[in-house]
Amino acid sequence: MGIQPVNSSAAAMPKRRYLFFLILVLVIGALVAYRIVKNRRADKQQTPRGPGGPVQVSAVVVKPRLFVDSLAVKGSIDANEQVQIRSQVPGLVTAIYFREGMPVRKGQALLQIEPSELNAQLQDARTREALAAENAERARLLLEKEAISREEYETTVATLKSLQVQTRISQAQLAKTTVVAPFSGTIGLRNISAGTYLTPETVVANLISTNPVKITFSVSEQYANRVKRNARLGFTVAGSDRIYPATVYAVEPGLDVNTRTLQLRARADNPDGTLRPGSFANVQLPLGKIENAILIPSEAVVPVQNGKKVFVNRNGKAQ
């Protein structure tokens, strides 16, 4: 039996396959090793030391400065004085003496009511008063002569006094036919014209005094004891960055039982009329001052179990 020859190419195939897989494994291993080394280098660049060692931190340099503790609240701007102009007596309007939107002085005549009927009543009252005065004088002379009793004389005097009162009432009613400004201010738009029959229910116009103005606002119960009279504050209004100064001049004696807030009122000068009653005011109310305060960012405060702590720089290290 003869020996068959071995095929050299068939024997080489397993060796080539084995060599290919070996090279592939080496390449993959090299790539993995390269990625591990690169990641370690990146970690070392981010953290110079290993776990448990010091790390790089950012710091802020703080210096002592004035700190003002303030409270921000909403308020409203009110007129110093405000009233609706009305007539105290009914009658026909015969004249209007003011111009809409213009300033008026205290005591200035604003309009006139037809006075003829009240004039007639006053003349009648004066006539009856004069007659009663003559009767009282005659009764006095008769009393001195004992021609009448003292009771008759006192009745005559009482009649005179009653008529004198009626005369003063008629004079007062006649004076009310001229409506005057109760205080100086700016009068608004009028609701009547000459010839209108006016009653005490009819509003003629609004009269407002806007210099100074009042700022009304409230603070919660926890700040009630920290706000006093004569405290200074600042406020702004919508559409302007200007800070207006004001001074607290009145404090409500008690808290509002529904909101548990304390109402206060401040006064601010308004010579140019830029502050209009009815507007909202953003009030900044100072509560206290610390001269050499150390202010640190809130993110630097670290909460702990029994409070809070802050790291400081000592010899290049955060402690």
NULOGU-421462 format. One record per residue (C-alpha): y, x, z; residue in three letters. Coordinates in pm, whole numbers, plus 32768, in hexadecimal, padded with zeros to 4 digits. Example, Ala and Ser with C-alpha at 12.3 -4.5 7.8 and 13.67 -1.06 7.14 Angstrom:
residues 2
+------+------+------+-----+
!    Y !    X !    Z !   r !
+------+------+------+-----+
! 7E3E ! 84CE ! 830C ! Ala !
! 7F96 ! 8557 ! 82CA ! Ser !
+------+------+------+-----+
//
This chain:
residues 319
+------+------+------+-----+
!    Y !    X !    Z !   r !
+------+------+------+-----+
! 8000 ! 8000 ! 8000 ! Met !
! 8145 ! 8098 ! 7F9B ! Gly !
! 828F ! 80AE ! 8060 ! Ile !
! 83B3 ! 7FD8 ! 7FD7 ! Gln !
! 8510 ! 8078 ! 7FCC ! Pro !
! 8628 ! 7FED ! 80B4 ! Val !
! 8764 ! 7F53 ! 800E ! Asn !
! 888A ! 8028 ! 808D ! Ser !
! 8994 ! 7F22 ! 803D ! Ser !
! 88E6 ! 7E14 ! 8109 ! Ala !
! 88CC ! 7EFB ! 8234 ! Ala !
! 8A40 ! 7F4D ! 8224 ! Ala !
! 8AB3 ! 7DE0 ! 8239 ! Met !
! 8A7C ! 7DB1 ! 83B1 ! Pro !
! 8B2C ! 7EF7 ! 83F9 ! Lys !
! 8C60 ! 7E90 ! 8330 ! Arg !
! 8C6E ! 7D3E ! 83DA ! Arg !
! 8C51 ! 7DDF ! 852E ! Tyr !
! 8D67 ! 7ED5 ! 84D8 ! Leu !
! 8E4B ! 7DB8 ! 845F ! Phe !
! 8E25 ! 7CF4 ! 85A0 ! Phe !
! 8E5D ! 7E2C ! 866E ! Leu !
! 8FA3 ! 7E75 ! 85BA ! Ile !
! 900F ! 7D0A ! 85E2 ! Leu !
! 8FCC ! 7D15 ! 8759 ! Val !
! 908F ! 7E59 ! 8778 ! Leu !
! 91BB ! 7DC7 ! 86BD ! Val !
! 91BE ! 7C8D ! 8793 ! Ile !
! 91A1 ! 7D5D ! 88CE ! Gly !
! 92BE ! 7E39 ! 885C ! Ala !
! 9399 ! 7D07 ! 881D ! Leu !
! 9349 ! 7C76 ! 8973 ! Val !
! 938F ! 7DC3 ! 8A1B ! Ala !
! 94DB ! 7DDF ! 895F ! Tyr !
! 9545 ! 7C81 ! 89CD ! Arg !
! 94EA ! 7CC8 ! 8B38 ! Ile !
! 95B1 ! 7E0B ! 8B38 ! Val !
! 96DB ! 7D61 ! 8A95 ! Lys !
! 96DB ! 7C43 ! 8B91 ! Asn !
! 96CC ! 7D38 ! 8CB3 ! Arg !
! 97F3 ! 7DF6 ! 8C28 ! Arg !
! 98B5 ! 7CB1 ! 8C05 ! Ala !
! 9863 ! 7C53 ! 8D6B ! Asp !
! 98D4 ! 7DA8 ! 8DE3 ! Lys !
! 9A1E ! 7D7E ! 8D2D ! Gln !
! 9A59 ! 7C2C ! 8DD6 ! Gln !
! 99E0 ! 7C9C ! 8F2D ! Thr !
! 9A19 ! 7E0B ! 8F70 ! Pro !
! 992C ! 7E0A ! 909A ! Arg !
! 97E0 ! 7D65 ! 90D2 ! Gly !
! 97A3 ! 7C20 ! 9190 ! Pro !
! 9825 ! 7C2A ! 92F5 ! Gly !
! 9932 ! 7D27 ! 929F ! Gly !
! 9AAA ! 7CF2 ! 9271 ! Pro !
! 9B2B ! 7C31 ! 9142 ! Val !
! 9C77 ! 7C31 ! 908C ! Gln !
! 9D6A ! 7B21 ! 90FF ! Val !
! 9ECA ! 7ABB ! 909D ! Ser !
! 9FE2 ! 7AC6 ! 919C ! Ala !
! A13C ! 7A31 ! 91CB ! Val !
! A25B ! 7AE2 ! 9279 ! Val !
! A30C ! 79F3 ! 9369 ! Val !
! A458 ! 7A24 ! 941A ! Lys !
! A4FF ! 7961 ! 9533 ! Pro !
! A5F6 ! 785E ! 94B5 ! Arg !
! A697 ! 7715 ! 9514 ! Leu !
! A5AE ! 75EA ! 9508 ! Phe !
! A630 ! 7484 ! 950F ! Val !
! A530 ! 737B ! 9565 ! Asp !
! A598 ! 7240 ! 94AC ! Ser !
! A516 ! 70E3 ! 946D ! Leu !
! A52A ! 7039 ! 9318 ! Ala !
! A55C ! 6EBF ! 9323 ! Val !
! A5DE ! 6DAC ! 9242 ! Lys !
! A71F ! 6CF6 ! 9294 ! Gly !
! A821 ! 6C10 ! 91FA ! Ser !
! A995 ! 6C33 ! 91C3 ! Ile !
! AA66 ! 6B1B ! 9257 ! Asp !
! ABD7 ! 6ACE ! 923E ! Ala !
! ACB0 ! 6B27 ! 9366 ! Asn !
! AD34 ! 69C1 ! 9362 ! Glu !
! ACCF ! 68A1 ! 927E ! Gln !
! AD33 ! 6733 ! 9278 ! Val !
! AD31 ! 6608 ! 9191 ! Gln !
! AE90 ! 6584 ! 915A ! Ile !
! AEA3 ! 640E ! 919F ! Arg !
! AFB3 ! 6312 ! 91EA ! Ser !
! AFB6 ! 6276 ! 9344 ! Gln !
! B062 ! 613B ! 92C5 ! Val !
! B011 ! 606B ! 9191 ! Pro !
! B10E ! 6047 ! 907F ! Gly !
! B17F ! 6093 ! 8F1E ! Leu !
! B1AA ! 6204 ! 8EC1 ! Val !
! B30D ! 6231 ! 8E44 ! Thr !
! B31C ! 63AD ! 8E22 ! Ala !
! B236 ! 64DE ! 8E24 ! Ile !
! B2DC ! 6624 ! 8E8D ! Tyr !
! B1C4 ! 6725 ! 8E62 ! Phe !
! B124 ! 67D3 ! 8D3A ! Arg !
! AFAB ! 67F3 ! 8D27 ! Glu !
! AF1B ! 6944 ! 8D88 ! Gly !
! B066 ! 69C4 ! 8E12 ! Met !
! B0B6 ! 6A43 ! 8F71 ! Pro !
! B171 ! 695E ! 9061 ! Val !
! B21C ! 699D ! 91AE ! Arg !
! B1D9 ! 68F6 ! 92FB ! Lys !
! B2B3 ! 67BD ! 9318 ! Gly !
! B2F8 ! 67AE ! 91A2 ! Gln !
! B30A ! 664B ! 9115 ! Ala !
! B1E4 ! 6604 ! 902F ! Leu !
! B218 ! 649A ! 8FC9 ! Leu !
! B2E5 ! 6363 ! 9019 ! Gln !
! B26C ! 6202 ! 9066 ! Ile !
! B34E ! 60D7 ! 901E ! Glu !
! B40F ! 60AC ! 916B ! Pro !
! B4D5 ! 5F6A ! 912F ! Ser !
! B3EF ! 5E83 ! 91F6 ! Glu !
! B3DD ! 5F6E ! 9320 ! Leu !
! B557 ! 5F9F ! 930E ! Asn !
! B583 ! 5E28 ! 9332 ! Ala !
! B495 ! 5E20 ! 945B ! Gln !
! B557 ! 5F39 ! 94FF ! Leu !
! B6A5 ! 5E88 ! 94D1 ! Gln !
! B614 ! 5D49 ! 9567 ! Asp !
! B58A ! 5E0B ! 9692 ! Ala !
! B6DB ! 5EB4 ! 96CB ! Arg !
! B791 ! 5D63 ! 96BF ! Thr !
! B6AA ! 5CC4 ! 97BE ! Arg !
! B6C3 ! 5DFB ! 9898 ! Glu !
! B841 ! 5DEA ! 9894 ! Ala !
! B83B ! 5C7A ! 98F6 ! Leu !
! B744 ! 5CC0 ! 9A0E ! Ala !
! B826 ! 5DDA ! 9A89 ! Ala !
! B94D ! 5CEB ! 9AA2 ! Glu !
! B87B ! 5BEC ! 9B5D ! Asn !
! B805 ! 5CF7 ! 9C50 ! Ala !
! B96C ! 5D63 ! 9C93 ! Glu !
! B9DB ! 5BFD ! 9CD7 ! Arg !
! B8B1 ! 5BCB ! 9DBC ! Ala !
! B912 ! 5D03 ! 9E7E ! Arg !
! BA72 ! 5C7E ! 9EB7 ! Leu !
! B9EE ! 5B2B ! 9F22 ! Leu !
! B8F9 ! 5BD2 ! A00F ! Leu !
! BA18 ! 5C8E ! A0B4 ! Glu !
! BAC3 ! 5B3C ! A0EC ! Lys !
! B979 ! 5AAB ! A164 ! Glu !
! B98B ! 59A9 ! A04C ! Ala !
! B824 ! 59EC ! 9FE0 ! Ile !
! B6EF ! 5A63 ! A092 ! Ser !
! B669 ! 5BC4 ! A078 ! Arg !
! B535 ! 5B3C ! 9FCE ! Glu !
! B608 ! 5AAB ! 9EB3 ! Glu !
! B6BD ! 5BF7 ! 9E8F ! Tyr !
! B578 ! 5CC1 ! 9E80 ! Glu !
! B4F0 ! 5BD4 ! 9D76 ! Thr !
! B625 ! 5C17 ! 9CA1 ! Thr !
! B5FE ! 5D90 ! 9CCD ! Val !
! B48C ! 5D7E ! 9C72 ! Ala !
! B4E3 ! 5CC6 ! 9B30 ! Thr !
! B5DD ! 5DD8 ! 9AD8 ! Leu !
! B4DB ! 5EEB ! 9B11 ! Lys !
! B3DB ! 5E37 ! 9A3A ! Ser !
! B4D2 ! 5E19 ! 991B ! Leu !
! B52E ! 5F88 ! 993F ! Gln !
! B3BF ! 5FE1 ! 9913 ! Val !
! B3AD ! 5F05 ! 97DE ! Gln !
! B4D8 ! 5FBE ! 974E ! Thr !
! B435 ! 6111 ! 9785 ! Arg !
! B2F3 ! 6093 ! 96E2 ! Ile !
! B3B7 ! 601F ! 95B1 ! Ser !
! B465 ! 6170 ! 959F ! Gln !
! B318 ! 6226 ! 95AE ! Ala !
! B284 ! 614A ! 949F ! Gln !
! B3B0 ! 6187 ! 93C1 ! Leu !
! B392 ! 6300 ! 93F3 ! Ala !
! B22A ! 62F0 ! 937D ! Lys !
! B299 ! 6278 ! 9226 ! Thr !
! B2EC ! 63E4 ! 91DD ! Thr !
! B1A4 ! 64AA ! 91DA ! Val !
! B1DA ! 6617 ! 923B ! Val !
! B0FA ! 674B ! 923C ! Ala !
! B061 ! 6784 ! 9397 ! Pro !
! B047 ! 68FD ! 9359 ! Phe !
! B099 ! 69FE ! 9250 ! Ser !
! AF96 ! 6A2D ! 9142 ! Gly !
! AF36 ! 69DD ! 8FDD ! Thr !
! AF18 ! 6875 ! 8F6E ! Ile !
! AE04 ! 6814 ! 8E7D ! Gly !
! ADE4 ! 6715 ! 8D69 ! Leu !
! AE85 ! 65C4 ! 8DAF ! Arg !
! ADC9 ! 647D ! 8D8B ! Asn !
! AEF2 ! 6392 ! 8D6C ! Ile !
! B027 ! 635B ! 8C99 ! Ser !
! B17E ! 62C8 ! 8CDC ! Ala !
! B159 ! 614E ! 8CF0 ! Gly !
! B005 ! 6158 ! 8D97 ! Thr !
! AFDA ! 606D ! 8EBE ! Tyr !
! AF66 ! 6156 ! 8FCF ! Leu !
! AE89 ! 60FC ! 90F6 ! Thr !
! AE24 ! 61DB ! 921C ! Pro !
! ACC7 ! 61FC ! 917E ! Glu !
! AD4D ! 6297 ! 903C ! Thr !
! AD3B ! 6414 ! 9024 ! Val !
! AE77 ! 6499 ! 8F80 ! Val !
! AE09 ! 6607 ! 8F64 ! Ala !
! AD6C ! 6722 ! 902C ! Asn !
! AE49 ! 6818 ! 90E4 ! Leu !
! ADA5 ! 696A ! 9130 ! Ile !
! AE21 ! 6A9E ! 91E5 ! Ser !
! AD66 ! 6BCF ! 915E ! Thr !
! AE13 ! 6CF3 ! 9208 ! Asn !
! AD5F ! 6D51 ! 92DB ! Pro !
! AC04 ! 6CC2 ! 9299 ! Val !
! AAE6 ! 6C87 ! 938B ! Lys !
! A984 ! 6D0E ! 935F ! Ile !
! A87D ! 6C3D ! 940F ! Thr !
! A71F ! 6CCD ! 943D ! Phe !
! A5F8 ! 6CCA ! 952D ! Ser !
! A519 ! 6DD4 ! 95C9 ! Val !
! A3BF ! 6DA8 ! 965C ! Ser !
! A383 ! 6D8F ! 97D0 ! Glu !
! A316 ! 6EFB ! 97F5 ! Gln !
! A46E ! 6F76 ! 9789 ! Tyr !
! A538 ! 6E75 ! 984D ! Ala !
! A595 ! 6F66 ! 9966 ! Asn !
! A5F3 ! 7080 ! 9878 ! Arg !
! A713 ! 6FCA ! 97CF ! Val !
! A85E ! 6FAA ! 9884 ! Lys !
! A9BB ! 6F2E ! 983F ! Arg !
! AAA0 ! 7020 ! 9786 ! Asn !
! A974 ! 70C2 ! 96DE ! Ala !
! A9CA ! 7144 ! 9584 ! Arg !
! A8F3 ! 70FE ! 9455 ! Leu !
! A8F4 ! 7116 ! 92DC ! Gly !
! A88D ! 701B ! 91D4 ! Phe !
! A875 ! 6FF6 ! 905B ! Thr !
! A881 ! 6ECC ! 8F71 ! Val !
! A7CE ! 6E80 ! 8E2D ! Ala !
! A85B ! 6F2D ! 8CFB ! Gly !
! A905 ! 7049 ! 8DB8 ! Ser !
! A89D ! 718E ! 8E5F ! Asp !
! A9D4 ! 7194 ! 8F3A ! Arg !
! A98F ! 719B ! 90B0 ! Ile !
! AA7F ! 70BD ! 9171 ! Tyr !
! AAC1 ! 7104 ! 92E2 ! Pro !
! AABB ! 6FF0 ! 93E6 ! Ala !
! AAC8 ! 6FC9 ! 9560 ! Thr !
! A9F6 ! 6EDE ! 9635 ! Val !
! AAE3 ! 6DFD ! 96F7 ! Tyr !
! AA00 ! 6CE4 ! 9772 ! Ala !
! A898 ! 6CCA ! 97E9 ! Val !
! A7E0 ! 6B86 ! 9827 ! Glu !
! A78B ! 6B76 ! 999C ! Pro !
! A626 ! 6AFF ! 9963 ! Gly !
! A508 ! 6B24 ! 986B ! Leu !
! A4A8 ! 6A1D ! 976D ! Asp !
! A371 ! 697C ! 9803 ! Val !
! A2DC ! 6937 ! 96AA ! Asn !
! A303 ! 6A90 ! 960E ! Thr !
! A32A ! 6B68 ! 9749 ! Arg !
! A455 ! 6C11 ! 96AC ! Thr !
! A5B1 ! 6C61 ! 972C ! Leu !
! A6DA ! 6BFD ! 9656 ! Gln !
! A806 ! 6CE3 ! 9638 ! Leu !
! A94F ! 6CD6 ! 9580 ! Arg !
! AA1F ! 6DF8 ! 94FF ! Ala !
! AB78 ! 6E08 ! 9463 ! Arg !
! ABD8 ! 6ED0 ! 932D ! Ala !
! AD2A ! 6F04 ! 9287 ! Asp !
! AD4A ! 6E6E ! 912C ! Asn !
! AEA9 ! 6EB9 ! 90AF ! Pro !
! AE4B ! 6EBA ! 8F3F ! Asp !
! AD77 ! 6D7E ! 8F52 ! Gly !
! AC3E ! 6E1F ! 8EC2 ! Thr !
! AB64 ! 6D8C ! 8FD6 ! Leu !
! AB2A ! 6C1D ! 8F91 ! Arg !
! AAB1 ! 6B25 ! 9097 ! Pro !
! A953 ! 6AA8 ! 9051 ! Gly !
! A8D2 ! 6BF6 ! 8FD1 ! Ser !
! A7A5 ! 6CAC ! 9060 ! Phe !
! A7DF ! 6DEF ! 9120 ! Ala !
! A6E5 ! 6F0C ! 9147 ! Asn !
! A735 ! 6F82 ! 92A6 ! Val !
! A6E2 ! 70DD ! 932A ! Gln !
! A702 ! 70CA ! 94A3 ! Leu !
! A6FC ! 721A ! 955C ! Pro !
! A628 ! 720C ! 9697 ! Leu !
! A654 ! 736E ! 9718 ! Gly !
! A69C ! 74DB ! 96C4 ! Lys !
! A5E1 ! 7620 ! 9704 ! Ile !
! A6B7 ! 7755 ! 96D2 ! Glu !
! A5B2 ! 7868 ! 9699 ! Asn !
! A48F ! 77A1 ! 9613 ! Ala !
! A364 ! 7844 ! 9567 ! Ile !
! A2FC ! 776A ! 9441 ! Leu !
! A1AC ! 77AB ! 939C ! Ile !
! A0FF ! 7700 ! 9277 ! Pro !
! A01D ! 75E4 ! 92DA ! Ser !
! 9EF8 ! 767F ! 921B ! Glu !
! 9F08 ! 77AC ! 9306 ! Ala !
! 9EB1 ! 76D3 ! 9433 ! Val !
! 9D3B ! 76D9 ! 9476 ! Val !
! 9CAD ! 75B4 ! 953D ! Pro !
! 9BB3 ! 7615 ! 964C ! Val !
! 9AF5 ! 7555 ! 9755 ! Gln !
! 9BFC ! 756A ! 9867 ! Asn !
! 9D34 ! 756C ! 978F ! Gly !
! 9DBA ! 7642 ! 9675 ! Lys !
! 9DE4 ! 77B3 ! 962E ! Lys !
! 9EA2 ! 7896 ! 9540 ! Val !
! 9E45 ! 79F2 ! 94BE ! Phe !
! 9F50 ! 7B02 ! 94D6 ! Val !
! 9F60 ! 7C5E ! 943C ! Asn !
! 9F26 ! 7D76 ! 9535 ! Arg !
! 9EFD ! 7ED8 ! 94B0 ! Asn !
! 9E99 ! 7E59 ! 935B ! Gly !
! 9D95 ! 7D68 ! 93E0 ! Lys !
! 9D9B ! 7BED ! 940E ! Ala !
! 9D5E ! 7B91 ! 9579 ! Gln !
+------+------+------+-----+
//
